[in-house]
Amino acid sequence: MTDFTMNKDADGVATITWDVPGKTMNVMSIEGLAQLDALIDDALADEAVKGIVITSGKDGSFAGGMDLNLLATLKESAGDNPAKGLFDGTMQMHGLLRKIERAGMDKKNKGGKPIAAALPGTAAGIGLELPLATHRIFVADNPKARIGLPEIMVGIFPGAGGTTRLARKLGAMAAAPFLLEGKMVEPAKAKSAGLIDEVVADPVAAARDWVLNAKDADIVKPWDDKGYKMPGGAPYHPAGFMTFVGASAMIHGKTQGAFPAAKALLSAVYEGALVDFDTALKIEARWFTNVLMNPSSGAMIRSLFLNKEALEKGAVRPKGIDDQRVKTVGVLGAGMMGAGIALVSAQAGINVVLIDRDQAAADKGKAYTETYLDKGMKRGKVTAEKKEAMLSLINATPDLDALKGCDLIIEAVFEDPKVKAEMTQKVEAIIPEDCIFASNTSTLPITGLAKASVRPEQFIGIHFFSPVEKMLLVEIIKGKETGPRAVAKALDYVRQIKKTPIVVNDERFFYANRCIIPYGNEATRMVTEGIAPVLIDNAARQLGFPVGPIQLGDETSIDLAAKITRATKAAMGNEYPASAADDLVFWMEDLGRLGRKAKAGYFDYDDKGKRLGYWQGIHDKYPLAETQPDLIEVQERLMFAQVLEAVRALEEGVLEDIREGDVGAILGWGFAPWSGGPFSWLDIIGAAYAAERCDQLAAKYGERFACPALLREMADKGQTFYGRFAPEAAAA
């Protein structure tokens, strides 16, 4: 397979084109690196070649990054010493890019040869690291393109020189948003930030013209010049010292030490800034290897890149079902959820019929999209034309007859079975017979709701998370009679609106809420035991959760927790496991301390709704214990409360694919992203330790921590979840 080809023209320009066969976007492989290396050697050795242009054969993109299988290959190449394989492989990449970079200083070739990068569009990861090693970067004027180094988002950092080059090109502070946050920007902003050099209509023509006219001074990188000084100051410079102190504090504040890649990246930048450039590359390679050898990075790559991508591409879509993309969606209920669903549907170019009880209520739901677009216009993200086009897609009306042309209905009315049943019957009398009907419910069993339908095989659950436009996950729930076309329709719709789907079988609370609720309950149990709320929240944040469970309770509202508790009690009867956590929630509800929306909850708030601190009045009823528990004990209670429910969901068939369990947990409620999700976390700590810890926690705190039979069996057999349940394991 040929990934790179080269054409030498009569003017002496060698154009190297990257075009991986069978891929919509280029990715770098070991074979590709070898091909590029050989072509660079050829061009540099050819006296007729005056300069080199590296570009892409893909329309609208240069490259999407590294083929992550390359990392696994490097590990395996060194046998019993995978770290050596990773380090040596990384240094080979550095050698190639350094050869490109120093081509301009090659005195044997008449002062060196200029090398330019011509990017037709998006360049991510190695897709930017390679251009950063060239002498000038030209990018097409393509506002849809995105330029950046997003590696930190999947648990690693730019390890092919991007960390060292960007820090030395921009300075540590200016590089921080791109290195530590994985920020991706359009070409114009990439130029203003200093990532690239030129934004032009025809990057290949511009690059070609530049290499033919480049002067010696244009083709020596600043860090290869004797007078180089790091922008913003190196660590030993007073300004640079303060930059690194601030960066260290910022990283710890954002990650709480839970994400190893961020700390390793900063270490590579700091240590690299103290030495010459080539030594800095070795330091970067060492830290990159360190991160890749950490099981966290493998788990994050698997869940946040490989598994997530597989689910978005239809890994669990029923086979043999024709394309079910949605043309017109009817949204029943124009409240916050319905308005959000209408917004993301219109963003995807889908016609929307937004229904509510009267015109004013329907218009209010549509106004949600208008407000969202107005904010986008202020930030320069949305044009007046785009706003008008999107709003024209939404027909806000109280007239149910407007639903006659819909091919998907999403019901988002009040969370009451009777209300939902009545709406189902009214709408099914109007819509086409082949129209799929979905309920956006977070707690009510889909099989029960489907009893109101005359076509239960076309009835399905589509559970959005709030706010719809921000949350990446959508949970699709199959009722007992839901058919494959309904599943395919829901999956194709979720793909259209650019969300990540998981498909689960119907049980109370489905998957996400099944795990979230015990997490919150365990936290409130701890409060009733006299454990400080600040300890509970900080324990969760140090695990990588975006907010602690006590704060989350205020954000989602305490009366909602009380409502769910009452409904669950009613449904389960004598089997309901009552606890002191219920008493606390009902007590807070009676006091009117309903959370942020009431400006009073587990926190005190000012008149503007800003948190002022934890409400101390809670300790009048639940006094603080004189001796507070160990941090690890609190963390393990919070983690096991969730992961054991995930295991039980797998045992009971609610989950059919552990990839969905891991991706759904991270995207749905922010489960410790560094861990890769509940099943990845259990694989990291080992089934044997997990089972032993379950026994200890159950003996101390109760049967909710009892070890599931599946986990016990896996502990006895020395199995891992991905070894036993991963799709490739099942197929073996």
SULSUL-V454980 format. One record per helix or strand of 3 or more residues. SS is the DSSP state (helix for helix, strand for strand). FROM is the first residue (numbers start at 1). TO is the last residue. If there is no record, write none. Layout:
ss=SS from=FROM to=TO
ss=SS from=FROM to=TO
//
This chain:
ss=strand from=4 to=8
ss=strand from=13 to=18
ss=helix from=30 to=45
ss=strand from=51 to=56
ss=strand from=61 to=63
ss=helix from=69 to=77
ss=helix from=82 to=105
ss=helix from=107 to=109
ss=strand from=114 to=119
ss=strand from=122 to=124
ss=helix from=126 to=132
ss=strand from=136 to=140
ss=helix from=150 to=154
ss=helix from=162 to=170
ss=helix from=172 to=179
ss=helix from=187 to=193
ss=strand from=198 to=200
ss=helix from=203 to=213
ss=helix from=216 to=219
ss=helix from=222 to=224
ss=helix from=238 to=255
ss=helix from=260 to=272
ss=helix from=277 to=293
ss=helix from=295 to=312
ss=strand from=328 to=332
ss=helix from=336 to=347
ss=strand from=351 to=355
ss=helix from=359 to=378
ss=helix from=384 to=392
ss=strand from=394 to=397
ss=helix from=400 to=405
ss=strand from=408 to=411
ss=helix from=417 to=428
ss=strand from=436 to=439
ss=helix from=446 to=452
ss=helix from=456 to=458
ss=strand from=459 to=464
ss=strand from=473 to=478
ss=helix from=484 to=496
ss=strand from=500 to=505
ss=helix from=512 to=528
ss=helix from=533 to=541
ss=helix from=549 to=556
ss=helix from=558 to=575
ss=helix from=580 to=591
ss=helix from=596 to=598
ss=strand from=603 to=605
ss=strand from=611 to=614
ss=helix from=618 to=621
ss=helix from=631 to=651
ss=helix from=658 to=669
ss=helix from=673 to=675
ss=helix from=678 to=685
ss=helix from=687 to=701
ss=helix from=703 to=705
ss=helix from=709 to=717
ss=helix from=721 to=725
ss=helix from=727 to=731
//
